[in-house]
Amino acid sequence: MPILTFGTEAQKARYLPRLCDGRSFGANGASEPEAGSDIFSMTTRAVRGGDRWVLNGRKVWITGGPIADVFLCFATTDPSKGVLGITAFLINRDTPGFHVVREIPKLGMRTAPMGELVFEDCELPAENLLGREGRGARIFNAALEWERGAILASVVGTMRRQLDRCIQQARTRKQFGQPIGKFQSVSNRIVDMMTRLETSRWMIQRYAWLKQEGKDATIAASMAKLHVSECFVQNSLDAVRIFGASVTLSRGAWSAMSATAWGASSSPAPTTSSATSSPSTCGSDRWMSTRPVGLIASKTWAWKKSTAQKGKEPRFRSPGRRGG
Ligand SMILES: Cc1cc2nc3c(=O)[nH]c(=O)nc-3n(C[C@H](O)[C@H](O)[C@H](O)COP(=O)(O)OP(=O)(O)OC[C@H]3O[C@@H](n4cnc5c(N)ncnc54)[C@H](O)[C@@H]3O)c2cc1C
């Protein structure tokens, strides 16, 4: 979108067809080790020399960094002007002096790899400047409005799937002689999850409608990102609680969905000692699972160590060893 909105005709022709049909992948480089929330305090420096720019600096947390072909990066062309000194540049991956130095491992969303970028006397032709010199903040904010509003649209689908699975679990899992959904504390959770799903959907649709109408969507985009992400974390925690011990044994999509909750919360994970309980009979019936995660982790480690000493393979793997 920044290229479409601020690019020259030559830049649009060069980059957009490949980005749109998937032959190219783009990334956005703004954050630096010392410039996070205070993004316009960035120190990556671009100095003009004739018809070329020379960039030096470092960017971190760049989504898509390890795989992108083209990067929209921000640098200061005049530190004395603060935010008005920020300028945007388009950089091809193979530009001399531009390096993707490492892939940063992540807790969740591991299919979107994250990288760190370094500029070492990286020379760019003048035509790689996007927009006008000193207008980078405007481009950054415009790009971020799209990102904030749209990035969590897919999460609404995940929340829908999460909810469907929780309803199914509440109907089929029986404890104390009845489906757990008959307990009000479980059905209330499902009502709350559904309400969060609906409000999230509406906020994203409202943002999309504002964009479609050509209206200012800055606040709507920020509110949507805040609301949907908070709701997703909360729904993931509720889903983990509804599934009880069985969630600790799942893999793949279900684990990915609840990874947000695992990472975001310091509250005790609803788990029982898998080494001793039988999944079909000994869940909440036996004891309410509120043991601190640290205690369980240290017990798991001790148990693994003892089984390893006896030459046996551990029967389950901790979340830290999950593949994918
Ligand atoms: C999954 C993911 C993907 C990302 N992808 C990209 C990307 O593609 N490109 C890119 O450039 N960056 C990316 N980032 C980086 C992201 O933009 C930064 O994480 C964000 O700007 C916050 O900076 P920080 O992490 O350094 O936190 P900090 O700024 O250090 O903030 C730490 C804490 O301090 C609080 N805080 C900071 N300032 C204030 C204040 N004034 N008042 C009150 N509280 C404050 C924050 O709210 C936060 O709780 C990504 C981050 C994540 C997590």
The ligand as a MOL file (V3000), in Angstrom:
LIG
                    3D

  0  0  0     0  0            999 V3000
M  V30 BEGIN CTAB
M  V30 COUNTS 53 58 0 0 0
M  V30 BEGIN ATOM
M  V30 1 C 5.0980 -10.0380 16.2770 0
M  V30 2 C 5.7910 -8.7370 16.0250 0
M  V30 3 C 6.0530 -8.3430 14.7280 0
M  V30 4 C 6.7310 -7.1400 14.4870 0
M  V30 5 N 6.9870 -6.7930 13.2000 0
M  V30 6 C 7.6490 -5.6360 12.9540 0
M  V30 7 C 7.9490 -5.2570 11.6170 0
M  V30 8 O 7.6050 -5.9380 10.6390 0
M  V30 9 N 8.6370 -4.1150 11.4030 0
M  V30 10 C 9.0330 -3.3080 12.4350 0
M  V30 11 O 9.6380 -2.2850 12.1640 0
M  V30 12 N 8.7720 -3.6440 13.7280 0
M  V30 13 C 8.0780 -4.7840 14.0060 0
M  V30 14 N 7.7950 -5.1470 15.3090 0
M  V30 15 C 8.2700 -4.3090 16.3930 0
M  V30 16 C 7.1530 -3.4730 17.0050 0
M  V30 17 O 6.8100 -2.4450 16.1570 0
M  V30 18 C 7.6630 -3.0130 18.3650 0
M  V30 19 O 7.6400 -4.1590 19.2010 0
M  V30 20 C 6.8260 -1.9350 18.9630 0
M  V30 21 O 7.0550 -0.7390 18.2850 0
M  V30 22 C 7.1530 -1.7500 20.4620 0
M  V30 23 O 8.5160 -1.5490 20.6480 0
M  V30 24 P 9.3380 -2.4540 21.6930 0
M  V30 25 O 8.9870 -3.8730 21.4650 0
M  V30 26 O 10.7520 -2.0450 21.6060 0
M  V30 27 O 8.7360 -2.0880 23.1070 0
M  V30 28 P 9.0730 -0.7980 24.0010 0
M  V30 29 O 8.8610 0.4410 23.2080 0
M  V30 30 O 10.3900 -0.9790 24.6670 0
M  V30 31 O 7.9090 -0.9020 25.0660 0
M  V30 32 C 8.0160 -1.7490 26.2070 0
M  V30 33 C 6.8480 -1.4230 27.1390 0
M  V30 34 O 6.9000 -0.0320 27.5250 0
M  V30 35 C 5.6420 0.5800 27.2320 0
M  V30 36 N 5.8290 1.9670 26.8400 0
M  V30 37 C 6.7090 2.4580 25.9420 0
M  V30 38 N 6.5440 3.7790 25.8190 0
M  V30 39 C 5.5420 4.1240 26.6710 0
M  V30 40 C 4.8740 5.3460 27.0040 0
M  V30 41 N 5.2320 6.4950 26.4190 0
M  V30 42 N 3.9020 5.3120 27.9230 0
M  V30 43 C 3.5350 4.1650 28.5010 0
M  V30 44 N 4.0910 2.9700 28.2370 0
M  V30 45 C 5.0860 2.9640 27.3240 0
M  V30 46 C 5.0560 -0.2260 26.0900 0
M  V30 47 O 3.6460 -0.1040 26.0350 0
M  V30 48 C 5.4830 -1.6500 26.4680 0
M  V30 49 O 4.5930 -2.1780 27.4130 0
M  V30 50 C 7.1280 -6.3190 15.5780 0
M  V30 51 C 6.8380 -6.7250 16.8760 0
M  V30 52 C 6.1860 -7.9070 17.0980 0
M  V30 53 C 5.8890 -8.3100 18.5270 0
M  V30 END ATOM
M  V30 BEGIN BOND
M  V30 1 1 1 2
M  V30 2 1 2 3
M  V30 3 2 2 52
M  V30 4 2 3 4
M  V30 5 1 4 5
M  V30 6 1 4 50
M  V30 7 2 5 6
M  V30 8 1 6 7
M  V30 9 1 6 13
M  V30 10 2 7 8
M  V30 11 1 7 9
M  V30 12 1 9 10
M  V30 13 2 10 11
M  V30 14 1 10 12
M  V30 15 2 12 13
M  V30 16 1 13 14
M  V30 17 1 14 15
M  V30 18 1 14 50
M  V30 19 1 15 16
M  V30 20 1 16 17
M  V30 21 1 16 18
M  V30 22 1 18 19
M  V30 23 1 18 20
M  V30 24 1 20 21
M  V30 25 1 20 22
M  V30 26 1 22 23
M  V30 27 1 23 24
M  V30 28 2 24 25
M  V30 29 1 24 26
M  V30 30 1 24 27
M  V30 31 1 27 28
M  V30 32 2 28 29
M  V30 33 1 28 30
M  V30 34 1 28 31
M  V30 35 1 31 32
M  V30 36 1 32 33
M  V30 37 1 33 34
M  V30 38 1 33 48
M  V30 39 1 34 35
M  V30 40 1 35 36
M  V30 41 1 35 46
M  V30 42 1 36 37
M  V30 43 1 36 45
M  V30 44 2 37 38
M  V30 45 1 38 39
M  V30 46 1 39 40
M  V30 47 2 39 45
M  V30 48 1 40 41
M  V30 49 2 40 42
M  V30 50 1 42 43
M  V30 51 2 43 44
M  V30 52 1 44 45
M  V30 53 1 46 47
M  V30 54 1 46 48
M  V30 55 1 48 49
M  V30 56 2 50 51
M  V30 57 1 51 52
M  V30 58 1 52 53
M  V30 END BOND
M  V30 END CTAB
M  END
